[in-house]
Amino acid sequence: MLNLLYESIEQLAKEKGIDPKIIVTAVEDALVVAARKYYKTNEDLVAKFDEQSGRMSVYSVKKVVEEVANPIKEISVGEARKLKRDAQLDEEIQFQKPIDVLGRIAAQTAKQVIFQKVREAERDNVFNEYSNRVGELLNCTVKRFENGDVIVDLGKTEGVIPKREQSRLEKFAFGERIRAVIVRVDKSSKLPQVVLSRADPQLVVRLFEMEVPEIYDNTVVVKGCVREAGERTKIAVLSKDRDVDAVGACVGMKGLRVQAVIRELRGEKIDIIEYSDEIVTFATHGLSPARVSRVGILDTEDRQLEVIVEDTQLSLAIGKKGQNVRLASKLVGWHIDVKSEEEKRHEVESQMAEMAYAQTSIADLKGLTPKLVAKLRESSINTVEDLGNQTPEQLMQIPGIGEKMVEKIQVAVDEFYDALKQVESEEAAAQEPEPTLDLLGPDTSEEEAEAEESKASDEEAGGTVAEEGPTVEQTDEAPAETVGIGNNSDSDSEEGSPQKPKEEEVL
């Protein structure tokens, strides 16, 4: 009859997938807790479980000493030798305690301890099994929903897909079979330990490994993948074999391979991009499906790029709410500043005007006598820019300059700005192209930009895959190798040449 206890322990251990010795240890610990609670003692108690007979025993342990200081935990040599003739110093003597008097409350306490130990053992087993499998794709079944989280059945244990790891396009049903990737394994969490994700970029990589044999056998390598779950994914691939087209292998015949991945992701857009070690080429491909005119490196230390696109391609390059340029920046690893040709032209003109102000000497202003120029230079006013930063009050504080001289300076500065503005207007009129109908300029609405992006993406794989971005056009007009960050194209650039400052600022 007593052997049935050990048989039950073995059966429980098999169901939970843990070692029977763990449950035996849990039973012994539970027996000690129950005995201590019943006897209300501070004695050192130990429990023993006999696997052969199934008997359980509890003992009080005392240490043999020459002089007893704590009677509860120590016993003298003389007393010990009455119980055991060969008792020696520092030896431990065990005194058996009856357990048939423990009662129902003690048994309930023991039950709770056993369950706790078994749960801890289960969690250790789960952690040891899944901790080395982070990034692996698993098939699982939706089991229940808790506060927006999806609890899934992994077979031996449960996993959780938190709300933040779910795609906004996806709604799951009870019992539905889904695929998810392991992102981490928590050992101390009260929730299921295995945390899975449907929004992690590794999910896309694993799905492509399943659909594309060239990726699985390492002929095609995934060099990077960025994603905004439910919206768009950009994945960069590189072929190790000259005869294998990396982008074509991922797309498949008539787009069958990539379409299988898209169906698993519930219609999410995917851009497959050819990887390049040259940052300029890679950034050009990364902004696909937009066509890039040229790319400049602004700062290699801060990793800043400046990308120039045609006016009609600006909205497409930026994407809806800046999504395209944001994903491209993450994929490339550089900050990307997208500008249209018109914005770049105005920026260059503004810089040239500023240089003109900074480099024009006050001696070149008409109407200023050499004596007046000398007085201004004595006050460290050497250029038109310096002069424009002075107020009338500041100028009148210079020895020898009165109100009439201030008026003369005002007239000279006004004539300089008027002449400069006229020259810039003539240059702008000479460079202005023939008027054309611009359907997608810098001021294009978000809806039109999205429609243009959709149209460009539909060219490959049923309207969802952009195989390769345009190549960089190297022209004589390209800026020096300098790069810019961020995205300044969300706001319209200021047109025209620099405006004439207010009267008090000119002086």
C-alpha positions as CSV (number, residue, x, y, z in Angstrom):
1,M,0.0,0.0,0.0
2,L,2.8,2.4,0.9
3,N,4.6,1.7,-2.3
4,L,1.7,3.3,-4.1
5,L,3.0,6.6,-2.9
6,Y,6.3,6.3,-4.8
7,E,4.4,5.0,-7.9
8,S,2.3,8.2,-7.8
9,I,5.5,10.3,-7.5
10,E,7.0,8.6,-10.6
11,Q,3.8,9.1,-12.5
12,L,3.6,12.8,-11.6
13,A,7.3,13.3,-12.5
14,K,6.6,11.7,-15.9
15,E,3.7,14.0,-16.6
16,K,5.5,17.1,-15.6
17,G,8.7,16.0,-17.3
18,I,10.9,16.4,-14.2
19,D,13.2,14.0,-12.2
20,P,11.4,11.9,-9.5
21,K,14.1,12.8,-7.1
22,I,12.9,16.4,-7.2
23,I,9.5,15.4,-6.1
24,V,10.9,13.2,-3.4
25,T,13.0,16.1,-2.1
26,A,9.9,18.2,-2.2
27,V,8.0,15.7,-0.1
28,E,10.7,15.6,2.5
29,D,10.9,19.4,2.7
30,A,7.1,19.5,3.0
31,L,7.2,17.0,5.8
32,V,9.7,19.1,7.7
33,V,7.6,22.2,7.3
34,A,4.5,20.3,8.6
35,A,6.3,18.9,11.6
36,R,7.8,22.2,12.5
37,K,4.4,23.9,12.3
38,Y,2.8,21.2,14.5
39,Y,5.5,20.9,17.2
40,K,6.2,24.6,17.2
41,T,9.9,24.0,17.7
42,N,13.2,25.5,16.6
43,E,15.0,22.1,16.5
44,D,17.0,21.1,13.5
45,L,14.6,18.7,11.7
46,V,15.2,16.4,8.8
47,A,12.9,14.1,6.9
48,K,13.6,10.8,5.1
49,F,11.6,9.0,2.5
50,D,12.2,5.3,1.9
51,E,11.6,4.6,-1.8
52,Q,11.5,0.8,-1.2
53,S,8.9,0.8,1.6
54,G,7.3,4.2,1.0
55,R,7.7,5.1,4.7
56,M,8.3,8.7,5.8
57,S,10.1,9.7,9.0
58,V,11.0,13.0,10.7
59,Y,14.1,13.3,13.0
60,S,15.3,16.0,15.4
61,V,19.1,16.4,15.0
62,K,21.4,17.3,17.9
63,K,25.2,17.9,17.9
64,V,27.5,16.1,20.4
65,V,29.5,18.7,22.4
66,E,31.5,18.7,25.7
67,E,29.5,21.5,27.3
68,V,25.9,22.1,26.3
69,A,25.1,25.8,25.5
70,N,21.8,25.3,23.6
71,P,19.9,22.2,24.8
72,I,17.5,22.4,21.8
73,K,20.3,21.8,19.3
74,E,23.1,20.2,21.4
75,I,23.7,17.2,23.6
76,S,26.5,16.3,25.9
77,V,28.9,13.5,25.3
78,G,27.6,11.6,28.3
79,E,24.0,11.8,27.3
80,A,24.9,10.9,23.7
81,R,26.8,7.8,24.8
82,K,23.8,6.5,26.7
83,L,22.0,6.4,23.4
84,K,24.9,5.4,21.3
85,R,28.0,3.9,22.9
86,D,30.5,5.1,20.3
87,A,29.2,8.6,20.1
88,Q,32.0,11.1,19.3
89,L,32.4,14.9,19.6
90,D,30.8,16.9,16.7
91,E,28.7,13.9,15.8
92,E,25.0,14.3,15.1
93,I,22.5,12.2,16.9
94,Q,19.0,11.8,15.5
95,F,15.8,11.5,17.5
96,Q,12.7,10.3,15.7
97,K,9.5,12.2,16.1
98,P,6.0,10.7,15.5
99,I,4.3,12.0,12.3
100,D,0.9,10.3,12.7
101,V,-0.2,13.2,14.9
102,L,0.5,16.0,12.4
103,G,-3.2,16.4,11.4
104,R,-5.1,17.9,8.5
105,I,-3.6,21.4,8.6
106,A,0.0,20.1,8.5
107,A,-0.9,17.9,5.6
108,Q,-2.4,20.9,3.7
109,T,0.8,22.8,4.3
110,A,2.8,19.9,3.0
111,K,0.7,19.8,-0.1
112,Q,1.3,23.5,-0.8
113,V,5.0,23.1,-0.4
114,I,5.1,20.1,-2.8
115,F,3.1,22.0,-5.5
116,Q,5.5,25.0,-5.2
117,K,8.5,22.8,-5.5
118,V,7.1,21.0,-8.6
119,R,6.2,24.3,-10.2
120,E,9.7,25.6,-9.7
121,A,11.2,22.5,-11.2
122,E,8.9,22.8,-14.2
123,R,10.0,26.5,-14.8
124,D,13.6,25.5,-14.5
125,N,13.1,22.8,-17.2
126,V,11.3,25.2,-19.5
127,F,14.0,27.8,-19.1
128,N,16.8,25.2,-19.8
129,E,14.9,24.0,-22.9
130,Y,14.0,27.3,-24.5
131,S,16.7,29.7,-23.4
132,N,19.1,28.5,-26.1
133,R,16.4,28.7,-28.8
134,V,15.8,32.5,-28.9
135,G,15.2,33.5,-32.5
136,E,13.7,30.2,-33.5
137,L,10.4,29.9,-35.3
138,L,7.8,27.9,-33.6
139,N,4.4,26.5,-34.6
140,C,1.8,27.1,-31.8
141,T,-1.9,27.0,-31.2
142,V,-3.9,29.9,-29.7
143,K,-5.2,28.8,-26.3
144,R,-6.7,31.9,-24.7
145,F,-6.6,35.7,-24.4
146,E,-5.6,37.7,-21.3
147,N,-5.7,41.5,-21.3
148,G,-4.7,41.8,-24.9
149,D,-2.0,39.1,-24.6
150,V,-2.3,35.9,-26.6
151,I,-1.5,32.7,-24.7
152,V,-0.4,29.9,-27.0
153,D,0.1,26.2,-26.5
154,L,3.7,25.0,-27.3
155,G,3.1,21.4,-26.4
156,K,5.0,20.9,-23.2
157,T,4.4,24.4,-21.9
158,E,2.6,27.7,-22.7
159,G,3.9,30.8,-24.4
160,V,2.7,34.4,-24.5
161,I,2.6,36.9,-27.3
162,P,2.3,40.3,-25.6
163,K,0.2,43.0,-27.2
164,R,3.2,45.0,-28.1
165,E,4.6,42.0,-30.0
166,Q,1.5,41.7,-32.2
167,S,0.9,43.1,-35.6
168,R,-2.0,45.6,-35.9
169,L,-3.3,43.7,-39.0
170,E,-3.8,40.5,-37.1
171,K,-6.7,39.1,-35.1
172,F,-6.5,35.6,-33.8
173,A,-9.2,33.1,-33.1
174,F,-9.3,30.4,-30.4
175,G,-7.6,27.2,-31.6
176,E,-6.0,28.9,-34.6
177,R,-2.5,27.6,-35.6
178,I,0.1,30.4,-36.0
179,R,3.8,30.9,-36.3
180,A,5.8,33.1,-34.0
181,V,9.5,33.6,-33.1
182,I,11.0,33.3,-29.6
183,V,12.3,36.7,-28.4
184,R,13.2,35.9,-24.8
185,V,12.7,33.4,-22.0
186,D,11.8,34.8,-18.5
187,K,12.8,32.6,-15.5
188,S,11.1,34.6,-12.7
189,S,7.9,35.8,-14.5
190,K,4.6,34.7,-13.2
191,L,3.2,34.6,-16.7
192,P,4.3,31.9,-19.2
193,Q,8.0,32.1,-19.5
194,V,8.4,31.8,-23.3
195,V,7.8,35.2,-24.9
196,L,7.0,35.0,-28.6
197,S,6.6,37.7,-31.2
198,R,4.7,38.3,-34.5
199,A,6.2,41.8,-34.9
200,D,9.9,41.1,-34.6
201,P,12.0,41.3,-37.9
202,Q,13.4,37.9,-37.2
203,L,10.0,36.4,-38.0
204,V,10.4,37.7,-41.6
205,V,13.9,36.3,-41.8
206,R,12.8,32.9,-40.6
207,L,9.9,32.8,-43.0
208,F,12.2,33.6,-45.9
209,E,14.5,30.8,-44.8
210,M,11.6,28.4,-45.0
211,E,10.4,29.6,-48.4
212,V,13.8,30.3,-50.1
213,P,16.2,27.3,-50.4
214,E,19.1,29.6,-51.3
215,I,18.8,31.3,-47.9
216,Y,18.6,28.0,-46.1
217,D,21.7,26.6,-47.8
218,N,23.5,30.0,-47.2
219,T,23.9,30.8,-50.9
220,V,21.9,34.0,-50.3
221,V,22.6,35.8,-47.0
222,V,20.2,38.1,-45.2
223,K,22.4,41.1,-44.3
224,G,19.7,43.1,-42.5
225,C,16.0,43.4,-41.9
226,V,13.9,46.2,-40.4
227,R,10.2,46.3,-39.9
228,E,7.2,48.3,-38.8
229,A,4.7,45.4,-38.1
230,G,1.6,45.6,-40.2
231,E,2.9,48.3,-42.5
232,R,6.2,47.6,-44.3
233,T,9.3,45.5,-44.1
234,K,12.7,46.1,-45.8
235,I,15.1,43.2,-46.1
236,A,18.6,43.4,-47.6
237,V,20.0,40.2,-49.2
238,L,23.4,39.4,-50.8
239,S,24.3,36.5,-53.0
240,K,27.6,34.5,-52.6
241,D,27.3,33.0,-56.0
242,R,27.6,35.2,-59.1
243,D,25.1,33.1,-61.0
244,V,22.4,33.5,-58.3
245,D,20.3,36.7,-58.2
246,A,19.7,37.3,-54.5
247,V,16.6,39.5,-55.1
248,G,15.1,37.2,-57.7
249,A,15.6,34.1,-55.6
250,C,13.6,35.7,-52.7
251,V,10.9,36.9,-55.1
252,G,10.6,33.5,-56.8
253,M,8.9,32.7,-60.1
254,K,5.9,35.0,-60.5
255,G,6.5,36.2,-57.0
256,L,5.4,32.9,-55.4
257,R,8.0,32.8,-52.7
258,V,7.5,36.3,-51.4
259,Q,3.7,36.0,-51.7
260,A,3.8,33.1,-49.3
261,V,5.6,35.3,-46.8
262,I,3.1,38.1,-47.4
263,R,0.2,35.8,-46.8
264,E,1.7,34.7,-43.5
265,L,2.1,38.4,-42.5
266,R,-1.5,39.2,-43.5
267,G,-0.7,41.5,-46.4
268,E,2.3,43.4,-45.1
269,K,4.3,45.2,-47.8
270,I,7.9,43.9,-48.3
271,D,10.8,45.6,-50.1
272,I,13.6,43.1,-51.0
273,I,16.8,45.1,-51.5
274,E,20.2,44.1,-52.8
275,Y,22.9,44.7,-50.2
276,S,26.0,46.6,-51.1
277,D,29.2,47.4,-49.1
278,E,29.2,50.9,-50.7
279,I,27.1,53.0,-48.4
280,V,26.0,55.3,-51.2
281,T,24.7,52.4,-53.4
282,F,23.1,50.7,-50.4
283,A,21.3,53.9,-49.3
284,T,20.0,54.3,-52.9
285,H,18.6,50.8,-52.9
286,G,17.3,51.3,-49.4
287,L,15.0,54.1,-50.4
288,S,13.3,51.9,-53.0
289,P,10.7,52.2,-54.6
290,A,11.7,55.9,-54.9
291,R,14.2,56.9,-57.6
292,V,17.2,58.7,-56.1
293,S,19.2,61.3,-58.1
294,R,22.3,61.4,-56.0
295,V,23.6,60.7,-52.5
296,G,26.2,62.7,-50.6
297,I,28.1,61.9,-47.5
298,L,28.0,64.8,-45.0
299,D,29.8,63.3,-42.0
300,T,31.3,59.8,-41.8
301,E,31.9,60.1,-38.0
302,D,28.3,60.9,-37.2
303,R,27.1,58.7,-40.2
304,Q,25.0,61.3,-41.9
305,L,23.8,61.1,-45.5
306,E,22.1,63.6,-47.8
307,V,19.8,62.2,-50.5
308,I,18.6,64.3,-53.4
309,V,15.5,63.2,-55.4
310,E,13.4,64.7,-58.1
311,D,10.6,66.9,-57.0
312,T,8.0,64.3,-58.1
313,Q,9.8,61.5,-56.1
314,L,10.0,63.4,-52.8
315,S,6.8,62.1,-51.3
316,L,7.5,58.6,-52.4
317,A,11.0,58.7,-50.9
318,I,9.7,60.0,-47.6
319,G,6.8,57.6,-47.5
320,K,3.6,57.8,-45.5
321,K,4.4,59.7,-42.2
322,G,8.1,59.3,-43.0
323,Q,8.0,55.5,-42.9
324,N,10.1,54.8,-46.0
325,V,13.0,57.0,-45.1
326,R,12.8,55.9,-41.5
327,L,13.1,52.2,-42.4
328,A,15.8,52.9,-44.9
329,S,17.8,54.8,-42.2
330,K,17.5,51.9,-39.8
331,L,18.5,49.4,-42.5
332,V,21.5,51.4,-43.7
333,G,22.6,52.4,-40.2
334,W,23.1,56.0,-41.3
335,H,20.9,59.1,-40.7
336,I,19.3,60.1,-44.0
337,D,18.2,63.6,-44.9
338,V,16.0,63.6,-48.0
339,K,15.7,66.7,-50.1
340,S,14.1,67.6,-53.5
341,E,16.1,69.2,-56.3
342,E,14.2,72.5,-55.6
343,E,15.0,72.5,-51.9
344,K,18.6,71.8,-52.6
345,R,18.8,74.6,-55.1
346,H,17.3,77.1,-52.6
347,E,19.7,75.9,-50.0
348,V,22.7,76.4,-52.2
349,E,21.4,79.9,-53.2
350,S,20.9,80.8,-49.5
351,Q,24.4,79.6,-48.7
352,M,25.9,81.6,-51.5
353,A,24.0,84.7,-50.4
354,E,25.3,84.3,-46.8
355,M,28.8,84.0,-48.2
356,A,28.3,87.1,-50.2
357,Y,27.3,89.0,-47.1
358,A,30.2,87.6,-45.1
359,Q,32.8,88.3,-47.7
360,T,31.7,91.7,-49.0
361,S,33.9,94.4,-47.5
362,I,32.2,97.6,-46.3
363,A,34.7,99.4,-48.6
364,D,32.7,98.0,-51.5
365,L,29.5,99.8,-50.4
366,K,28.8,102.8,-52.6
367,G,28.4,106.1,-50.7
368,L,30.8,105.4,-47.9
369,T,33.8,107.7,-47.7
370,P,37.2,106.2,-46.8
371,K,37.2,108.2,-43.6
372,L,33.8,106.6,-42.6
373,V,35.1,103.1,-43.6
374,A,38.1,103.7,-41.4
375,K,36.0,104.6,-38.4
376,L,33.8,101.5,-38.8
377,R,36.9,99.3,-39.1
378,E,38.3,100.8,-35.8
379,S,35.1,99.3,-34.2
380,S,35.7,95.8,-35.8
381,I,33.0,96.3,-38.5
382,N,34.7,95.0,-41.6
383,T,32.0,93.3,-43.7
384,V,28.4,94.0,-44.8
385,E,27.3,91.2,-42.4
386,D,29.0,92.9,-39.5
387,L,27.4,96.2,-40.5
388,G,23.9,94.6,-40.8
389,N,24.1,93.3,-37.2
390,Q,24.5,96.9,-35.8
391,T,21.5,99.0,-34.6
392,P,21.4,102.8,-35.2
393,E,22.1,103.4,-31.5
394,Q,25.2,101.2,-31.6
395,L,26.5,103.0,-34.7
396,M,26.0,106.4,-33.1
397,Q,28.1,105.3,-30.1
398,I,31.2,105.1,-32.4
399,P,33.2,108.4,-32.1
400,G,32.7,110.7,-35.1
401,I,29.5,109.0,-36.4
402,G,26.3,111.0,-36.0
403,E,22.7,110.8,-37.1
404,K,23.4,112.0,-40.7
405,M,26.2,109.4,-41.1
406,V,23.9,106.7,-39.9
407,E,21.4,107.7,-42.6
408,K,24.1,107.5,-45.2
409,I,25.1,104.0,-44.1
410,Q,21.4,103.0,-44.3
411,V,21.2,104.2,-47.9
412,A,24.4,102.3,-48.9
413,V,23.3,99.1,-47.3
414,D,19.8,99.3,-49.0
415,E,21.4,99.8,-52.4
416,F,23.6,96.8,-51.8
417,Y,20.7,94.5,-50.9
418,D,18.6,95.7,-53.8
419,A,21.4,95.1,-56.3
420,L,22.0,91.6,-54.9
421,K,18.3,90.7,-55.0
422,Q,18.0,91.8,-58.6
423,V,21.0,89.6,-59.7
424,E,19.5,86.6,-57.9
425,S,16.1,87.1,-59.5
426,E,17.7,87.3,-63.0
427,E,19.6,84.0,-62.3
428,A,16.4,82.3,-61.1
429,A,14.5,83.4,-64.1
430,A,17.2,82.1,-66.5
431,Q,17.2,78.7,-64.8
432,E,13.4,78.3,-64.5
433,P,12.3,75.3,-66.7
434,E,9.2,75.2,-69.0
435,P,6.0,74.9,-66.9
436,T,4.8,71.3,-66.6
437,L,2.0,69.6,-64.8
438,D,3.5,68.3,-61.5
439,L,1.2,65.6,-60.2
440,L,3.4,64.7,-57.2
441,G,5.5,67.6,-56.1
442,P,6.8,68.5,-52.6
443,D,3.3,69.7,-51.6
444,T,1.6,66.5,-52.6
445,S,-1.0,65.3,-50.1
446,E,-0.4,62.2,-48.0
447,E,-3.1,60.3,-49.9
448,E,-1.5,61.0,-53.2
449,A,1.9,60.0,-51.9
450,E,0.5,56.7,-50.6
451,A,-1.1,56.0,-54.0
452,E,2.1,56.7,-55.8
453,E,4.0,54.4,-53.4
454,S,1.5,51.7,-54.0
455,K,1.8,52.1,-57.8
456,A,5.6,51.9,-57.6
457,S,5.5,48.8,-55.4
458,D,3.0,47.0,-57.7
459,E,5.6,46.6,-60.4
460,E,7.1,43.4,-58.8
461,A,5.5,40.4,-57.1
462,G,1.9,41.4,-57.3
463,G,2.4,44.9,-56.1
464,T,4.3,44.3,-52.9
465,V,8.0,43.8,-53.7
466,A,10.5,46.3,-54.9
467,E,13.4,44.3,-56.2
468,E,16.1,46.8,-56.4
469,G,16.5,50.5,-55.9
470,P,17.8,52.8,-58.7
471,T,21.5,53.3,-59.1
472,V,23.3,56.5,-58.2
473,E,23.8,59.0,-60.9
474,Q,27.3,60.5,-60.7
475,T,27.1,64.0,-62.2
476,D,29.3,67.0,-62.2
477,E,26.7,68.9,-60.2
478,A,26.7,66.4,-57.4
479,P,27.8,67.9,-54.1
480,A,31.1,67.0,-52.5
481,E,31.1,63.8,-50.4
482,T,29.2,65.1,-47.4
483,V,26.1,63.5,-45.7
484,G,23.0,64.8,-43.7
485,I,20.7,63.3,-41.2
486,G,17.1,63.4,-40.3
487,N,14.2,64.2,-42.6
488,N,13.7,67.9,-43.4
489,S,11.3,67.3,-46.2
490,D,8.2,67.2,-44.1
491,S,8.1,71.0,-44.3
492,D,8.2,73.2,-47.4
493,S,11.5,75.0,-48.0
494,E,11.5,78.8,-48.1
495,E,11.7,80.0,-51.7
496,G,13.4,83.1,-53.2
497,S,16.5,85.0,-52.3
498,P,17.2,86.4,-48.8
499,Q,14.8,89.2,-47.8
500,K,16.0,92.7,-47.1
501,P,16.5,93.1,-43.3
502,K,14.5,95.6,-41.3
503,E,15.9,99.1,-41.1
504,E,17.2,98.9,-37.6
505,E,18.9,95.6,-38.3
506,V,20.7,96.9,-41.4
507,L,22.3,99.6,-39.5
